[in-house]
Amino acid sequence: MSGTMSTMGSSGEGRRAPVAQRSRTVVVSFLGAIVRPMGAWMPIGGTVELLSQIGLDSASVRTAVSRLKANGWIESEARDGVRGYALTEQASATLAAGDEVIWHARQPADLSEGWCVVNFSVPESIRSKRYQLRSHLAHLGFGNVGTAMWIAPARMQPAAENAIAELGLGEYATIFVGDYAGPQDLTALLYASWDLTAIDQSYRDFAAKHEAQAAQVEKQPPEPREAFAMYMSLVDHWRKLPFRDPGLPTELLAKDWSGPAAAALFGRLVSILEKPALAHARTYWEL
């Protein structure tokens, strides 16, 4: 019986995990795209109601909010007698740090500036920090060029230095900046260091999903409630994509690289949907 119960529990957790993950990502998108323009504060009731309009139930929203509070992203704050949450300095800084990437896409690096290479050898006794550094570098847009060796355009040197310093791994890491001298073909090396094919496909998938929508809203702008739902879906889909893109020099990418076209499409939709989406959200701040 215990084995059956264990199996059932695992299955239930498996079903809940994607829901919880989606709830968290949507709420984070909501914080960046809606809450910050509204003064970095959100009413609890209005937030639950708004997010229910895009498919999140009350329990999921409250769970996601509780986790964000536990992680130091939001803190309880009442305004004019209305219970709500304010963004913390930590959340505001994190969201602001991603703005240039999310809203303006990662611009291609200049090939003449060279490359930043990070190499590290972290002792087994602190291997958890080794994994953290790998994760940090990957999130920053570094590609894995070999065992404990990561590469990115030279402009990423300060970000690498910060990641290493934050983890206290300065004595175990080395950073080099310079030109690539060969002998391997550089484009082939880069395509092996990042999954650029998958990144390109993610841009293509984004365009396939939203191109018809752009033509539709350009022809007939949606009502505010519909614009809000479209805008949140758009931002939540897009915001993960630029962070995967290392912004490599254009001349090293395939000629049909789809990043710029996808970024332009995102911009077209934002220019139409953002204003009515915020207008719709604002009515729930005024309840």
N, C-alpha and C positions, 0 to 999 in steps of 0.2 A: 504493500500500500504506500509506503514511504517513497518508493521509486516512482509510482504513478503520480503522487502529489508533487514530487520534485519536477517531473517532466511537465506537468500542467503548469507549474509555477514558472518554469523557464519559458514555456510557450507564451504565457501571458505577458511576462516581462519583455519578450521579444516583440510582441505586438505593440506594447506600450512605448518601447524605446523610440521608434521612429516618430510617433506622435509627440512625445516629449521633446525630441530634438527639433522637430518642425516648430513647435510652440516657442521654444527658446530662440530659434533663429528669427522667427517672425517678430517676436517681441523686441529683439535687439534691433531689427530693421525699423520697427515702430519708434523706438527711442531715438534713433538717428534721424529718421526722415520726418517724423511728426512731433515728437516731444520737444526736441531742441528748439525748433522754430516757435513753439508755443511757450517759450520761457523756461525750458528745462524742468518742467513740472507737469505731472499728469494726475487727474482725478481718478480714483479707483473705479467708481461706478461707470464713468464715461469711457474709461479704457476697456473695461470688460465688455461694454456694449459695442464699442467700435470694432474690437477684435472679433466679436461674435459675427460681425457682418462679413468677415473673410474666413469663416469656418473654424474658429477656435472656440471651444466651449469654456464656460466660466472656470471650471476646475483646472483646465490646462493653463489658462492665463494666470490664475492665482498661483499655481505651482511654479510656473516660469518666473513670475514676479518675486516669489519667495526666494528662489535660487539666486536671482540677480541681487536681491537685498543681502543674502548671505555672502555673496561674492564681493560685496562692497560697491556695487554699481548704482544702487538707489537707496534712499533713506526716507523714512516716514516723515511727512510734512503736511500739515493741514493749512489750507488757505481759505480765508473767509468762511471758516466753519466747515469746509469740505475736505474730507479725508483724501490724502493722495500721497504721491511719492515724488521726490526731487532727485535729479541726477547728481551724483557725487562728483567731486573734482576728478577722481579716478576715471569715472565713466566719460565725463566730458573730454578729458585729455585723450582717452583711447579713441573715442569717436572722432575727435578732431584730427587725430593723427592719420586716420584712414580716409579723410575727406578728399585729399588730392588724388588718391588712387581711385576711390569709388566714383567720384563725381566728375573727374577730369581724365580718367584712365591713366594708365602708366605710360608715360611718353618714352619713345625709343631712345636708348642710350646712344651716345656718340662713340663710334668705334675707335676713334683716335685717342679717347681717354683711357683705354686699356681695361684691365680686369682686376678684380679683387679676389684673392684666393685665401681661404681660411683653412688651416690645418690644425687639428687638435689631437691630443692623446690624454684622455681623462682616465684616472685610475679606477679600477673595478670597485673600489670602496665607495666611490661617489658616482656610480654608473647612472643613477637617476638623473643627475645633472647633465651627463653625456646625452641622454635621451632628450632632455629639455633643450639643450643647445641645438641638437639636430632639428627639433621641432621649430625652434625660434628661427633658425636660418632658412628652413624651408618656407616658413610663413613670410619671411622677408623677401622671398623670391630667389634665394640661392639654389643652384643646382648641384647635385652630387656627382662630382667628377672622378671620385675614387674613394678608397677607404679613408674615412675621416677627413676628406678633402672636399671643400665646397667652393663654388665659383659664382660670381655675379659681376655685372658691370662695375667699374671702379667707383662709381658714385655711391655704392652701397657700403663703402668702408666705414663711415661713421656709424651706420646701423649695426654692422657686425661688431664694432668695438663696444657699442652699448650693450648688445646682447651678451657678449662675453663678460663684460664688467658686472652686469646685473646678476649673473650667476656666480660671480667670484671665481672665474676660471682663467684669469689672466696668465697664471703661471703654466697653464697646460695648453695654451693656444698660440698660434702664430698667424699673422696676417701679412700677405704679400700683395703689392699693387704694381702692375706693370703691363707691358705688351705681351701678346702671345707670339712665340717664336717658332711654333711647330714641333715636330714635323707632321702631325696628324692634320687632316683637313678640319679647320675650325668649325665650320657649319656642322659637319658630321659629329664632332666632339660635343657641340652644344645640344644637338638633337638627342644624343645619348645621355646627356647630363640632366635634361628636363624632358618630361613627356610632352613635348611641344605639339605633337599630333593630337593628343587628347585635349590640350588647351585650345588649339585651333578648332577642334570639333565642338567644344563647349561654347565657343563664340558662334559657331554655325547653328547650333541647337537653339541658342538664344534668338538669333535672327529668324530662324524658321518659326519659332513660337510667336514672335511679336511683330513681324513685318506686316502681316495682314491687319493686325490691330492698329498699327501706326497709320496705315492708309485709311482705316475706318474712322479713327478719332480726328484725323486731319480733315476729313470730309464732313463729319458731324460730331462735334465735341460732346462727350457724355455728360449726364447730369452729375452733380457733386457726389452723391452716394456711390454711383457706379465708378466715377473717376477715382474715388478713394480706394475702392477694391482693386481697380486696375493698377493704380500707383503703388500700392503696397506689394502686390504680386510682382510687379516690374522690379522694384527696388530689391526685394528679397531674392529674386532670381539673379539680378545683375551683380549685387555687391560682393558675391563670393568670387566672381570671375577675374576681375583685375588683379586680385591678390595672388592668383596662380600664375599670372603673366609676369615674367621677369623683366619685361621691357628691353629686350635685346635689340641691338642695332638692326635697322630695317634690312640692310644689305646682306645680313646673314640668315634671314628668314625666307621661307618659300614665297614666291611672287604673289601667290593668291592668299597670303596670310589674312585671316578674316577679322583680326582684332579691331582695326580702325573702322571698318564698316559697322561692326556691332556697337562700338562706342558711339558712332554717329546716330545709329538707330535709337540707342538709349537716350541720347540727348534730345532727339526729336520728340520722343514720348514724354520725357520729363517736362519739356517746354509747354506741353498741352495739359498734362494731367496734374502737375504739382499744385498749381493755384486752386483749382476747384477741390482737390483732395484736402488741402489744408483748410479751405473754407468749410467743408463738410465736418472735418474733425473739430474745428473751432466751436461748432454748435454744441458739442458734448463737453466743452470746457465751461460753457455758459449755463449749464443746467443747474 
